[in-house]
Amino acid sequence: MSPQSSSPGQPTGQSSAPDSANQPAGPDAPWHVAQLNAKVKQWIERLGQIWVEGQVAQINMKPSWKLSYITLRDVEQEASVQVTLSTSKLAAMQPPLQTGDRVIMHGKPAFYAGRASFSLWVTAVRHVGIGELLARIEELKRALAAEGLFDARLKKPLPFLPRRIGLITGRGSAAERDVLSVAQARWPAVQFEVINTAVQGPTAVPQVIDALAALDANPAVDVIIIARGGGSAEDLLPFSEEALARAVSRAKTPVVSAIGHEPDTPVLDNVADFRAATPTDAAKHVVPDVLAEKALLDELRGRAGGALRGWVANEKKGLGNIRSRPVLADPLLPVKQQQGLLEEAIARKDRALGLAVRERRSHIQGLKAQVNALGPAQTLARGYSVVQVVPRDGSGPAVVTGIEQAPPGSQLRIRVADGSITAAAMGVQAAPGGVGKKLEANPNNNNTDHTEKDEDNE
């Protein structure tokens, strides 16, 4: 937070530099020391009454002294001014003025020509209230946020395992002990580059900025922790100064802010790449826990091994299922199966064909038996004969089925079982009861065909 100091005003009509007419003419006409001091005194006293803001760095006061002396420092830079005020006014201040207080002083610059010393003669001193300081801090936050210094896209990631950690903290402070002990407990091989600085008071900001620049320029440092333990709002004011915030924003190395406790939120928390609640929390985030990492590594290895073993088991099972398939156990099995089906089909065909042949043979034999049983040869074998008439026109003989076919004198052929007999018809006689009439109705009855068949059989 930059001090809001009033600029020295110039009285109207007064020159800002000594009159050029009074300048020494040259080495032949130089000023005496008393002249120089007098000219400087005249120029300084032209500044008139001014207001100056700063932090009390030192108080020299004794009740017996008429005047007391204070050293007022700039809150951001290595600059100070000597202040002179009456002891009675200093003793009457409520609350009493103490080292480290932020104050606003009203006075007039004074130059002591006799010993060439500068001092600020102060007539009024005001404490800067915490409410006013917090309001200024909030105003600074809004200004820096508008510039983009709080943008999350500008935050640099912390290294997983830093080779060397830069630590800026107070000498022998609890914050230093916490960070070192927690970090070494989590990773014994961790290395630190520690720079001790003031963490409160007027010299805190410039010392922290210098330490930050030194660590940022060291290529071996992978991350920087700025740590301070808890304290009052006034004690943490250096970490809300604008100069420190801008220095952190310019750093190329990731910066971790570990200031105060969880409720404390200086401007540094918003500019830093990572904000830790406490110095111990900063060590936990910057340094990985070796035991936890080993446990996680063992767990990941176990899970990976289990997954790999499960995958191998599943693949073995699948391969076993594939290998157990008949087609892989005997590659010729499909051919054999088809061959078996073909042989079975051929066997069924042979059986069906044999059965059909046997059925046909049996049927033929049955028909043959019927033919033999019904044929004329069998009839002749039982003692019967067949009488045929031989027509005179030379045509083939015809079976005599009626008396009208063989009138007396007709040439007859009588077939018997073992041959035929040639005879002549001597006479005819009709059968009683009109049998002849019936025969006349079917005189031929296809007997010629039977006769031809009988001849073939012979």
Secondary structure, DSSP 8 states (H G I E B T S, - for coil): -----------TT--SS--GGGS--STTS---HHHHHHHHHHHHHTT-SEEEEEEEEEEE--TT-SEEEEEEE-SSSS-EEEEEEEHHHHHT-SS---TT-EEEEEEEEEEETTTTEEEEEEEEEEE--HHHHHHHHHHHHHHHHHHTTT-GGG-----SS-SEEEEEE-TT-HHHHHHHHHHHHH-TT-EEEEEE--SSSTTHHHHHHHHHHHHHT-TT--EEEEEE----TTTTGGGG-HHHHHHHHH-SS-EEEEESSTT---HHHHHSSEE-SSHHHHHHHHS--HHHHHHHHHHHHHHHHHHHHHHHHHHHHHHHHHHTSHHHH-TTHHHHHHHHHHHHHHHHHHHHHHHHHHHHHHHHHHHHHHHHHHSHHHHHHTT--EEEEE-TTS---EE--SGGGS-TT-EEEEEETTEEEEEE-------TTTHHHHHHHSS-TTHHHHHHHHHHH-
